[in-house]
């Protein structure tokens, strides 16, 4: 599990994930490929462990029920990948993530041993004990090892609900937590603030559910079916306008007025309205930028170093969130529909 967390956080730390998103990668494909990659690693490790165990005639694998052990190992492999996805949402640096992940594994093993052989030795653990997937797996593997050590390895019937050792409870908890961890991880990944990428509203799933049943474009349109481009509204930047708007060139002023009055055609693939980006520390990188790129137009963004070209592109591609203002790429709002833009 620490390896899984390290890999995910590394791609987040080095902006690799955001770069792939900027090149059109859908995040569902990213998570699916990551999941399959981690599971292949787990299968390789399982093959090595089982092969060595069979070579040395360990009773846990030579005498216990094969389908039962397969269900246990298969559930544990998927559960720890889902748990790694969940825990990775809380970290942005690999060093911190790796240290915490190894501590979680070490403390979890020790705590489970203490609870199993002292507190819950005579009676089974309560349902809350199984909420943490490693506890469910550790408890099950301890029971299997103890039974095999006594010459009575569990058979398939022993994995049913309510049997000795609570193997059925452990299996149910593992498979239920796969879906629970993945669901929570997907939500936290979307709403937790992070250094790169755009944080979504805590109730973003409401719009996603609506989009599932909406016909036509998935961007937001007016209740009267109005042009989605007309939804661009004039938004005053934080702290008011800077002096730049008072001294700007005439063509810049005309472009701003064209956007604010809704004179841009609906075919414009790119519209920016008073887009502003202020980094931590107060540095203004993009100062109320307004422009529209017409369909079929070859547009060049020129300016001296520090003019805000890279910051503008970074905001439009979702690397950084805009401080204020609005922008639409192909009709999609970069604040609400960046995955489509």
Secondary structure as UniProt FT lines:
FT   HELIX           2..13
FT   TURN            14..15
FT   HELIX           16..22
FT   TURN            23..24
FT   HELIX           27..55
FT   TURN            56..57
FT   HELIX           59..62
FT   HELIX           66..88
FT   TURN            89..90
FT   HELIX           94..114
FT   HELIX           115..119
FT   HELIX           127..131
FT   HELIX           133..149
FT   TURN            150..151
FT   HELIX           156..159
FT   TURN            161..162
FT   HELIX           164..166
FT   HELIX           167..191
FT   TURN            202..203
FT   HELIX           204..212
FT   TURN            223..224
FT   HELIX           228..231
FT   TURN            238..239
FT   HELIX           243..245
FT   HELIX           250..260
FT   TURN            261..262
FT   TURN            266..267
FT   STRAND          270..278
FT   TURN            280..281
FT   STRAND          284..293
FT   TURN            295..296
FT   TURN            305..306
FT   HELIX           309..316
FT   TURN            317..318
FT   STRAND          324..329
FT   TURN            330..331
FT   STRAND          332..333
FT   TURN            334..336
FT   TURN            338..340
//
